[in-house]
Amino acid sequence: MDTKILLENGTNELEVLEFALDGNAYGINVAKIKEIITYQPVTPVPNAHPSIEGIFMPRDTMITAIDLKNCLQRGVSKEGGLFIITNFNKLDIAFHVDEVRGIHRISWENIIKPGATVSSAEESISTGIVKIDDRLIIILDFEKIVTDINPETGLKISEVTELGERERHTVPILIAEDSVLLNRLIVDSLKKAGYVNLIHTCNGQEAYDIIRECKEKGTLKQNVQCVITDIEMPIMDGHRLTKLIKSDDATKDIPVVIFSSLVNEEMKRKGEALGADAQLSKPEIGNLVRVVDDLVG
């Protein structure tokens, strides 16, 4: 598998692995994939979620196998096919698919958000749709799929409550997060932590438009003193946003926090090269507040 793109910084591109279930085309960001192996028998787990096939240990690591067909309400997968083994939010998970078709290098600008006619923004398990060779590939939100199966893998909002009573902070923070649900949870968590001057946007382009407009008006300090960004977003991703902020003398001193399920050692190196001030995986909402405290304190 060619993951050369992972060594490039701020290109606003990604590689999508196309795979099939029941003949339908789906996709996953290559950055989430550890390896792809042929299907192997798993050990069922008593009282597990219906979409969990079981557990197995291909090496020395225990991995949970998820029946992706079941998650998409397309029945139950039979033995055979492939396991796509992923790592995000510090979890190793195998997704059972029928076949893998190939890898496509695309720009985030070409990814279309699903419309309201497909599903509501909060309920959708698709992060976007891309057209390749006259066919549509649905890029699945694997983070939401796992969180729906086990909510404990998502944002631990209770961590913010444990911080106790806090003073009100008026420092302006700009948030870029395409998931409607996560965007709201991050905003709610920061407000609970005392940060009340928040601007939330749906992608890096919207966030950068605000920064550029404030820069032109000379109101940057009044409106943006910290940026929190996801990595995977349509139109403009978080790495491209970070590169644009940190390569401009007028904005390079604005702290940028990358808050993403993709934060692992390899992606941390990429974020550091772009100038990110901090990088955290998605469940660490309590640590996000502490990092923001340090950066704007």
Residue frames as qw, qx, qy, qz and C-alpha x, y, z in Angstrom:
[[0.000, 0.889, 0.458, 0.000, 0.00, 0.00, 0.00],
 [0.431, 0.341, -0.012, 0.835, 1.48, 3.38, -1.03],
 [0.311, -0.841, -0.407, 0.173, 1.10, 5.84, 1.84],
 [0.523, 0.176, 0.040, 0.833, 3.53, 8.37, 0.41],
 [0.102, -0.722, -0.264, -0.632, 0.97, 11.13, 0.86],
 [0.643, -0.709, -0.277, 0.085, 1.26, 10.83, 4.63],
 [0.647, -0.233, -0.013, 0.726, 4.75, 12.31, 4.36],
 [0.186, 0.447, 0.267, 0.833, 3.49, 15.44, 2.58],
 [0.164, -0.406, -0.543, 0.716, 2.33, 18.43, 4.60],
 [0.170, 0.571, 0.265, -0.758, -0.75, 20.59, 4.17],
 [0.066, -0.032, 0.710, 0.700, -1.63, 19.51, 0.62],
 [0.561, 0.181, 0.235, -0.773, -5.38, 19.37, 1.41],
 [0.675, 0.213, -0.595, -0.381, -5.39, 15.89, -0.13],
 [0.624, -0.307, 0.653, -0.300, -6.01, 12.42, 1.21],
 [0.295, 0.182, -0.878, -0.330, -5.93, 8.85, 0.01],
 [0.728, -0.052, 0.279, -0.624, -9.17, 6.91, 0.18],
 [0.098, -0.121, 0.980, 0.123, -9.27, 3.12, 0.16],
 [0.661, 0.054, -0.203, -0.720, -12.30, 1.95, -1.81],
 [0.108, -0.061, 0.985, -0.123, -13.93, -1.27, -0.62],
 [0.493, -0.130, -0.512, -0.691, -17.18, -3.07, -1.34],
 [0.284, 0.090, 0.832, -0.468, -20.14, -4.48, 0.60],
 [0.509, 0.515, 0.662, -0.194, -22.91, -6.17, -1.38],
 [0.521, 0.472, 0.461, 0.542, -21.47, -4.59, -4.52],
 [0.028, -0.975, -0.175, -0.134, -21.77, -1.05, -3.16],
 [0.596, 0.391, -0.239, 0.659, -18.73, 1.22, -2.99],
 [0.477, -0.871, -0.116, 0.028, -17.53, 2.71, 0.31],
 [0.535, 0.589, -0.313, 0.518, -14.35, 4.45, 1.38],
 [0.667, -0.700, -0.119, 0.227, -12.04, 4.98, 4.35],
 [0.092, 0.930, -0.349, 0.066, -9.17, 7.41, 4.82],
 [0.823, 0.264, -0.437, 0.250, -5.92, 5.45, 4.35],
 [0.066, 0.569, -0.512, 0.640, -4.47, 7.32, 7.35],
 [0.704, -0.371, 0.289, -0.531, -6.78, 5.26, 9.60],
 [0.970, 0.117, -0.170, -0.125, -5.55, 1.88, 8.28],
 [0.479, -0.635, 0.602, 0.067, -2.85, -0.25, 9.90],
 [0.074, -0.250, 0.899, 0.353, -3.13, -3.24, 7.56],
 [0.775, 0.155, -0.102, -0.604, -5.51, -5.37, 5.51],
 [0.169, -0.272, 0.947, -0.024, -5.65, -9.13, 6.11],
 [0.470, -0.134, -0.744, -0.456, -7.75, -12.00, 4.87],
 [0.689, -0.452, 0.015, -0.566, -10.68, -12.95, 7.05],
 [0.360, 0.164, -0.881, 0.259, -9.90, -15.29, 9.94],
 [0.540, -0.535, -0.638, -0.125, -12.20, -16.92, 12.49],
 [0.081, -0.512, 0.340, -0.785, -12.98, -14.86, 15.58],
 [0.252, -0.229, -0.861, 0.377, -14.04, -15.74, 19.11],
 [0.267, -0.680, -0.435, -0.526, -17.59, -14.55, 19.85],
 [0.086, 0.155, -0.533, 0.827, -18.06, -12.31, 22.90],
 [0.164, -0.527, -0.828, 0.101, -21.08, -13.06, 25.13],
 [0.062, -0.829, -0.462, 0.310, -23.71, -10.30, 25.32],
 [0.317, -0.241, 0.261, 0.880, -21.82, -8.16, 22.81],
 [0.381, 0.548, 0.003, -0.745, -23.39, -5.60, 20.48],
 [0.827, 0.376, 0.405, -0.100, -24.97, -7.31, 17.41],
 [0.547, 0.815, -0.190, -0.005, -22.43, -5.65, 15.10],
 [0.186, -0.695, 0.693, -0.048, -19.46, -7.11, 16.99],
 [0.834, 0.221, -0.473, -0.179, -18.41, -10.41, 15.40],
 [0.900, -0.377, -0.123, 0.182, -15.91, -11.21, 18.13],
 [0.206, -0.885, 0.400, 0.116, -12.26, -10.83, 19.04],
 [0.946, 0.212, -0.032, 0.242, -9.01, -12.25, 17.67],
 [0.399, -0.798, 0.327, 0.311, -5.25, -11.84, 18.08],
 [0.789, 0.601, -0.105, 0.071, -3.41, -11.82, 14.75],
 [0.482, 0.475, -0.524, 0.517, -0.20, -11.06, 16.68],
 [0.365, -0.168, -0.691, 0.600, 0.09, -9.95, 20.31],
 [0.183, 0.019, 0.145, -0.972, -2.69, -7.37, 20.16],
 [0.227, 0.445, 0.840, -0.210, -6.33, -8.10, 20.98],
 [0.121, 0.057, -0.351, -0.927, -8.54, -6.75, 18.20],
 [0.462, 0.401, 0.610, -0.504, -12.31, -6.36, 18.08],
 [0.125, 0.100, 0.750, 0.642, -13.90, -7.40, 14.78],
 [0.365, 0.439, 0.343, -0.746, -16.93, -5.41, 13.61],
 [0.401, 0.390, 0.775, 0.294, -19.38, -6.61, 10.97],
 [0.005, 0.245, -0.123, -0.962, -19.65, -3.50, 8.81],
 [0.241, -0.254, -0.732, -0.584, -22.53, -4.98, 6.82],
 [0.342, -0.569, -0.725, 0.183, -24.52, -5.29, 10.05],
 [0.201, -0.435, -0.214, 0.851, -23.67, -1.68, 11.00],
 [0.144, 0.153, -0.364, -0.907, -25.11, -0.53, 7.66],
 [0.617, 0.225, 0.500, -0.564, -28.26, -2.62, 8.20],
 [0.580, 0.451, -0.503, -0.456, -27.48, -4.85, 5.22],
 [0.955, -0.060, -0.257, -0.134, -27.67, -8.18, 7.02],
 [0.673, -0.619, 0.396, 0.088, -24.85, -10.28, 8.46],
 [0.336, 0.685, -0.616, -0.197, -21.51, -11.00, 6.81],
 [0.998, -0.016, -0.045, -0.027, -20.55, -14.60, 6.04],
 [0.677, -0.493, 0.369, 0.403, -17.09, -16.02, 6.58],
 [0.640, 0.370, 0.369, 0.564, -14.61, -14.85, 3.97],
 [0.120, 0.953, 0.122, 0.248, -13.69, -11.47, 2.64],
 [0.517, 0.368, -0.329, 0.700, -11.19, -9.20, 4.35],
 [0.449, -0.759, -0.337, 0.330, -10.50, -7.42, 7.62],
 [0.290, 0.713, -0.089, 0.632, -9.48, -3.76, 7.37],
 [0.627, -0.482, -0.408, 0.455, -7.57, -3.22, 10.62],
 [0.103, 0.820, 0.081, 0.557, -7.72, 0.40, 11.73],
 [0.505, -0.333, -0.442, 0.662, -6.26, 2.57, 14.43],
 [0.021, -0.560, -0.095, -0.822, -7.94, 5.79, 15.53],
 [0.534, -0.661, 0.088, -0.519, -8.77, 7.28, 18.91],
 [0.121, -0.520, 0.805, -0.260, -6.06, 4.92, 20.21],
 [0.796, 0.033, 0.495, -0.346, -8.22, 1.87, 19.35],
 [0.037, 0.279, -0.859, -0.427, -7.32, -1.13, 17.15],
 [0.656, 0.302, 0.484, -0.495, -10.46, -2.33, 15.36],
 [0.171, -0.062, 0.838, 0.515, -11.01, -4.69, 12.40],
 [0.570, 0.387, 0.154, -0.708, -13.87, -4.02, 9.98],
 [0.524, 0.103, 0.827, 0.174, -15.18, -7.00, 7.98],
 [0.428, 0.590, -0.142, -0.670, -15.69, -6.14, 4.27],
 [0.902, 0.330, 0.260, -0.095, -16.30, -8.16, 1.08],
 [0.779, 0.274, 0.176, 0.537, -13.43, -6.87, -1.04],
 [0.225, -0.730, 0.086, 0.640, -10.95, -4.03, -1.51],
 [0.650, 0.685, 0.313, 0.104, -10.93, -2.28, -4.88],
 [0.604, 0.388, 0.009, 0.697, -8.05, 0.18, -4.71],
 [0.345, -0.589, -0.249, 0.687, -6.75, 3.52, -3.48],
 [0.299, 0.769, 0.338, 0.452, -7.69, 6.95, -4.83],
 [0.373, -0.241, -0.188, 0.876, -5.84, 10.19, -4.18],
 [0.020, 0.759, 0.521, 0.390, -8.34, 13.03, -3.96],
 [0.101, 0.285, -0.229, 0.925, -8.66, 16.60, -2.72],
 [0.001, -0.404, -0.734, 0.545, -10.89, 17.46, 0.22],
 [0.254, 0.309, -0.084, -0.913, -12.40, 20.08, -2.11],
 [0.433, 0.071, -0.694, -0.570, -13.99, 17.26, -4.13],
 [0.178, -0.233, -0.925, 0.242, -15.72, 15.61, -1.17],
 [0.357, -0.407, -0.278, -0.794, -19.42, 16.46, -0.93],
 [0.227, -0.057, 0.731, -0.641, -21.25, 16.45, 2.38],
 [0.029, -0.373, -0.910, -0.176, -24.37, 14.22, 2.32],
 [0.238, -0.337, -0.174, -0.894, -27.54, 16.25, 1.90],
 [0.413, -0.101, 0.548, -0.720, -30.43, 16.38, 4.36],
 [0.811, 0.148, -0.189, -0.533, -32.41, 14.10, 2.05],
 [0.611, 0.255, -0.743, 0.095, -29.91, 11.30, 2.72],
 [0.623, -0.449, -0.580, 0.272, -29.93, 11.59, 6.51],
 [0.263, -0.959, -0.042, -0.093, -29.84, 14.18, 9.24],
 [0.328, 0.749, -0.476, 0.324, -26.39, 15.62, 9.92],
 [0.403, -0.556, 0.612, -0.393, -26.21, 14.17, 13.43],
 [0.880, -0.031, 0.414, -0.230, -27.38, 10.70, 12.42],
 [0.731, 0.617, -0.273, -0.101, -25.32, 10.28, 9.28],
 [0.788, -0.410, 0.382, 0.256, -22.54, 7.68, 9.32],
 [0.696, 0.463, 0.234, 0.497, -21.06, 9.19, 6.17],
 [0.338, -0.619, -0.002, 0.709, -18.49, 11.99, 6.31],
 [0.233, 0.628, -0.270, -0.691, -18.80, 12.64, 2.59],
 [0.808, 0.388, 0.443, 0.012, -19.33, 11.37, -0.93],
 [0.085, -0.615, 0.497, 0.606, -16.85, 11.47, -3.80],
 [0.818, 0.509, 0.144, -0.225, -17.45, 10.75, -7.49],
 [0.246, -0.547, 0.712, 0.365, -14.78, 8.67, -9.24],
 [0.019, 0.094, -0.873, -0.479, -15.13, 7.29, -12.77],
 [0.487, -0.195, -0.410, -0.746, -18.89, 7.97, -12.88],
 [0.648, -0.399, -0.648, -0.020, -19.61, 6.13, -9.63],
 [0.320, -0.766, 0.170, -0.531, -20.21, 7.43, -6.13],
 [0.608, 0.009, -0.684, 0.402, -18.09, 6.28, -3.19],
 [0.501, -0.784, -0.134, -0.341, -19.55, 6.87, 0.27],
 [0.362, 0.382, -0.623, 0.579, -16.82, 7.70, 2.80],
 [0.646, -0.550, -0.520, -0.097, -17.97, 6.25, 6.10],
 [0.204, -0.733, 0.356, -0.542, -17.64, 7.88, 9.51],
 [0.710, -0.006, -0.684, 0.168, -15.89, 5.02, 11.31],
 [0.093, 0.170, -0.560, 0.806, -15.54, 7.09, 14.44],
 [0.562, -0.122, 0.118, -0.810, -19.32, 7.44, 14.72],
 [0.804, 0.007, -0.536, -0.257, -19.85, 3.76, 13.92],
 [0.529, 0.051, -0.716, 0.452, -17.61, 2.76, 16.84],
 [0.112, -0.123, 0.430, -0.887, -19.12, 5.35, 19.18],
 [0.691, -0.120, -0.185, -0.688, -22.65, 4.12, 18.37],
 [0.788, -0.038, -0.615, 0.009, -21.56, 0.59, 19.32],
 [0.642, -0.403, -0.438, 0.483, -19.78, 1.72, 22.49],
 [0.009, -0.946, -0.137, -0.294, -20.43, 5.34, 23.58],
 [0.647, -0.701, 0.104, 0.282, -17.53, 5.11, 26.07],
 [0.688, 0.054, 0.304, 0.656, -15.12, 5.43, 23.13],
 [0.213, 0.791, 0.295, 0.493, -16.47, 8.91, 22.32],
 [0.085, 0.575, -0.266, 0.769, -15.93, 12.27, 23.99],
 [0.498, -0.387, -0.694, 0.347, -15.90, 11.86, 27.76],
 [0.101, -0.728, -0.136, -0.664, -17.86, 14.98, 28.68],
 [0.715, -0.653, -0.248, 0.030, -17.77, 13.93, 32.34],
 [0.698, -0.020, -0.134, 0.704, -14.08, 14.90, 32.36],
 [0.094, 0.517, 0.065, 0.848, -15.07, 18.55, 32.01],
 [0.586, -0.685, -0.227, -0.368, -17.50, 18.36, 34.93],
 [0.842, -0.341, -0.231, 0.348, -14.68, 16.93, 37.04],
 [0.439, 0.365, -0.114, 0.813, -12.69, 20.13, 36.51],
 [0.260, -0.556, -0.563, 0.553, -15.12, 21.80, 38.94],
 [0.105, 0.937, 0.285, -0.169, -16.26, 25.43, 39.08],
 [0.591, 0.039, 0.232, 0.772, -14.25, 27.66, 36.77],
 [0.018, 0.596, 0.083, -0.798, -14.04, 31.35, 35.99],
 [0.599, 0.722, 0.337, -0.080, -15.66, 32.77, 32.87],
 [0.455, -0.309, 0.429, 0.716, -13.17, 33.30, 30.02],
 [0.465, 0.776, 0.194, -0.379, -13.88, 35.72, 27.16],
 [0.200, -0.483, 0.659, 0.540, -10.82, 34.79, 25.06],
 [0.723, 0.447, -0.063, -0.522, -12.10, 34.22, 21.50],
 [0.435, -0.232, 0.852, 0.174, -11.68, 30.64, 20.23],
 [0.604, 0.408, -0.332, -0.599, -12.34, 29.49, 16.66],
 [0.611, -0.101, 0.779, -0.096, -13.41, 25.84, 16.16],
 [0.519, 0.391, -0.522, -0.553, -13.32, 23.89, 12.87],
 [0.312, -0.042, 0.937, -0.154, -15.18, 20.56, 13.03],
 [0.354, 0.023, -0.580, -0.733, -17.40, 19.10, 10.30],
 [0.316, -0.329, -0.890, 0.024, -19.36, 16.69, 12.52],
 [0.335, -0.611, -0.167, -0.697, -22.47, 18.52, 13.75],
 [0.801, -0.521, -0.292, -0.043, -22.63, 16.31, 16.84],
 [0.742, -0.153, -0.200, 0.621, -18.94, 16.67, 17.76],
 [0.173, 0.465, 0.038, 0.867, -18.99, 20.39, 16.99],
 [0.502, -0.661, -0.177, -0.529, -21.83, 20.83, 19.47],
 [0.854, -0.423, -0.248, 0.176, -20.19, 18.61, 22.10],
 [0.603, 0.105, -0.146, 0.777, -16.90, 20.52, 21.86],
 [0.071, -0.545, -0.063, -0.833, -18.70, 23.88, 22.13],
 [0.687, -0.610, -0.236, -0.319, -20.80, 22.66, 25.08],
 [0.840, -0.252, -0.256, 0.405, -17.71, 21.30, 26.82],
 [0.422, 0.242, -0.107, 0.867, -15.73, 24.52, 26.39],
 [0.303, -0.611, -0.124, -0.721, -18.68, 26.59, 27.60],
 [0.808, -0.525, -0.263, -0.055, -18.99, 24.33, 30.64],
 [0.755, -0.122, -0.172, 0.620, -15.27, 24.92, 31.23],
 [0.224, -0.739, -0.184, 0.608, -15.86, 28.68, 31.22],
 [0.213, -0.167, 0.474, 0.838, -15.01, 29.58, 27.61],
 [0.347, 0.631, 0.590, -0.365, -17.98, 31.54, 26.26],
 [0.283, 0.762, -0.200, -0.547, -16.59, 33.48, 23.29],
 [0.534, -0.085, 0.797, 0.269, -16.67, 30.72, 20.66],
 [0.551, 0.516, -0.250, -0.607, -17.04, 30.69, 16.88],
 [0.615, -0.084, 0.781, 0.073, -17.72, 27.26, 15.39],
 [0.463, 0.538, -0.395, -0.583, -17.35, 26.40, 11.71],
 [0.941, 0.129, 0.213, -0.230, -17.92, 23.28, 9.59],
 [0.896, 0.245, 0.082, 0.361, -14.53, 23.02, 7.88],
 [0.581, -0.326, 0.068, 0.743, -11.10, 24.56, 7.53],
 [0.248, 0.409, 0.390, 0.787, -12.16, 26.82, 4.67],
 [0.294, -0.824, -0.380, -0.299, -14.92, 28.47, 6.73],
 [0.633, -0.657, -0.111, 0.393, -12.47, 28.93, 9.61],
 [0.539, -0.086, 0.226, 0.807, -9.79, 30.41, 7.36],
 [0.089, 0.650, 0.430, 0.620, -12.31, 32.77, 5.72],
 [0.435, -0.863, -0.257, -0.017, -13.07, 34.19, 9.18],
 [0.654, -0.461, 0.090, 0.593, -9.36, 34.57, 9.95],
 [0.429, 0.231, 0.374, 0.789, -8.71, 36.27, 6.61],
 [0.091, -0.792, -0.408, -0.445, -11.67, 38.63, 7.04],
 [0.542, -0.805, -0.144, 0.191, -10.53, 39.59, 10.57],
 [0.641, -0.210, 0.197, 0.711, -7.00, 40.13, 9.30],
 [0.264, 0.487, 0.401, 0.730, -8.24, 42.49, 6.60],
 [0.281, -0.835, -0.304, -0.363, -10.35, 44.44, 9.12],
 [0.207, 0.504, -0.522, 0.656, -7.57, 44.54, 11.71],
 [0.655, -0.436, 0.184, -0.589, -9.77, 42.71, 14.26],
 [0.707, 0.167, -0.687, 0.018, -7.85, 39.44, 14.49],
 [0.191, 0.164, -0.749, 0.613, -6.94, 39.74, 18.18],
 [0.466, -0.059, 0.309, -0.827, -10.52, 40.60, 19.14],
 [0.826, 0.142, -0.089, -0.538, -11.96, 37.59, 17.30],
 [0.954, 0.133, -0.265, 0.043, -9.38, 34.78, 17.10],
 [0.181, -0.776, 0.565, -0.215, -6.82, 34.03, 19.83],
 [0.393, -0.253, 0.883, -0.034, -6.88, 30.22, 19.56],
 [0.670, 0.253, -0.416, -0.561, -7.90, 27.68, 16.89],
 [0.554, -0.136, 0.803, -0.171, -9.14, 24.14, 17.56],
 [0.581, 0.430, -0.388, -0.571, -9.36, 22.02, 14.42],
 [0.904, 0.048, 0.418, -0.073, -10.21, 18.51, 13.32],
 [0.271, -0.366, 0.682, 0.572, -8.06, 16.95, 10.59],
 [0.182, 0.261, 0.857, 0.406, -10.63, 15.22, 8.36],
 [0.256, 0.636, 0.380, -0.621, -12.97, 17.86, 6.90],
 [0.563, 0.566, 0.505, 0.328, -14.41, 18.48, 3.42],
 [0.252, 0.951, 0.074, 0.165, -13.27, 21.48, 1.32],
 [0.265, 0.704, -0.514, 0.412, -10.23, 22.18, 3.55],
 [0.822, -0.294, -0.463, 0.151, -8.72, 19.81, 6.12],
 [0.517, -0.851, -0.027, 0.092, -7.13, 20.73, 9.44],
 [0.725, -0.230, 0.233, 0.606, -3.56, 20.24, 8.27],
 [0.362, 0.527, 0.333, 0.693, -4.03, 22.68, 5.40],
 [0.264, -0.904, -0.215, -0.258, -5.66, 25.16, 7.81],
 [0.690, -0.634, 0.064, 0.343, -2.73, 24.81, 10.22],
 [0.646, 0.081, 0.289, 0.702, -0.22, 25.35, 7.40],
 [0.162, 0.727, 0.310, 0.591, -1.98, 28.52, 6.22],
 [0.441, -0.887, -0.114, -0.080, -2.12, 29.97, 9.74],
 [0.724, -0.552, 0.177, 0.375, 1.48, 29.13, 10.63],
 [0.627, 0.164, 0.338, 0.682, 3.01, 30.28, 7.34],
 [0.077, 0.809, 0.263, 0.520, 1.55, 33.80, 7.60],
 [0.339, 0.162, -0.431, 0.820, 3.43, 36.37, 9.73],
 [0.353, -0.357, 0.022, -0.864, 0.12, 37.99, 10.69],
 [0.830, -0.285, -0.104, -0.468, -1.36, 34.75, 12.11],
 [0.674, 0.255, -0.670, 0.180, 1.58, 32.48, 12.98],
 [0.038, 0.260, -0.680, 0.685, 1.39, 33.32, 16.69],
 [0.725, -0.188, 0.019, -0.662, -2.21, 32.13, 17.02],
 [0.330, -0.258, 0.894, -0.158, -2.12, 28.82, 18.95],
 [0.701, 0.147, -0.445, -0.537, -3.48, 25.90, 16.91],
 [0.482, -0.212, 0.798, -0.293, -4.75, 22.74, 18.62],
 [0.513, 0.130, -0.707, -0.470, -5.37, 19.70, 16.41],
 [0.514, -0.083, 0.666, -0.534, -8.17, 17.66, 18.00],
 [0.670, 0.330, -0.444, -0.496, -8.72, 14.55, 15.91],
 [0.942, -0.140, 0.260, -0.158, -9.29, 10.79, 16.02],
 [0.830, 0.500, -0.156, 0.192, -6.31, 10.51, 13.64],
 [0.068, -0.847, 0.468, -0.242, -3.72, 11.74, 16.14],
 [0.966, -0.188, 0.027, 0.175, -1.10, 8.97, 16.41],
 [0.580, -0.536, 0.258, 0.557, 2.70, 9.10, 16.41],
 [0.483, 0.218, 0.519, 0.671, 3.00, 9.43, 12.63],
 [0.063, 0.806, 0.432, 0.400, 0.32, 12.11, 12.36],
 [0.434, -0.848, -0.093, 0.291, 1.79, 13.96, 15.36],
 [0.555, -0.256, 0.338, 0.716, 5.05, 14.30, 13.46],
 [0.260, 0.506, 0.531, 0.628, 3.15, 15.74, 10.52],
 [0.214, -0.901, -0.360, -0.114, 1.28, 18.19, 12.76],
 [0.549, -0.662, 0.062, 0.507, 4.52, 19.27, 14.45],
 [0.491, 0.048, 0.432, 0.755, 6.12, 19.92, 11.05],
 [0.066, 0.688, 0.491, 0.530, 3.18, 22.19, 10.21],
 [0.093, 0.351, -0.287, 0.886, 3.60, 24.12, 13.45],
 [0.603, -0.568, -0.441, -0.346, 0.64, 22.85, 15.51],
 [0.134, -0.609, 0.494, -0.606, 0.98, 23.94, 19.15],
 [0.445, -0.162, 0.788, -0.393, -0.80, 20.84, 20.54],
 [0.554, 0.092, -0.659, -0.500, -2.37, 17.62, 19.24],
 [0.416, -0.108, 0.743, -0.514, -4.92, 15.46, 21.04],
 [0.127, -0.180, -0.917, -0.332, -7.07, 12.45, 20.15],
 [0.357, -0.444, -0.382, -0.727, -10.83, 12.95, 20.22],
 [0.625, -0.536, -0.567, -0.008, -11.77, 11.31, 23.55],
 [0.535, -0.187, -0.369, 0.737, -9.40, 13.61, 25.48],
 [0.049, -0.809, -0.325, -0.488, -11.86, 16.48, 25.99],
 [0.578, -0.788, -0.112, 0.180, -10.62, 17.09, 29.55],
 [0.649, -0.244, 0.227, 0.684, -7.06, 17.43, 28.28],
 [0.303, 0.592, 0.389, 0.638, -8.29, 19.75, 25.51],
 [0.278, -0.921, -0.206, -0.179, -9.53, 22.19, 28.15],
 [0.668, -0.620, 0.107, 0.397, -6.24, 22.00, 30.04],
 [0.601, 0.117, 0.351, 0.709, -4.23, 22.59, 26.85],
 [0.100, 0.772, 0.338, 0.529, -6.37, 25.59, 25.93],
 [0.497, -0.854, -0.116, 0.100, -5.90, 26.92, 29.47],
 [0.680, -0.380, 0.225, 0.586, -2.12, 26.74, 29.01],
 [0.476, 0.319, 0.426, 0.700, -2.11, 28.26, 25.52],
 [0.014, -0.731, -0.301, -0.612, -4.36, 31.25, 26.24],
 [0.589, -0.672, -0.381, 0.236, -3.66, 31.62, 29.95]]
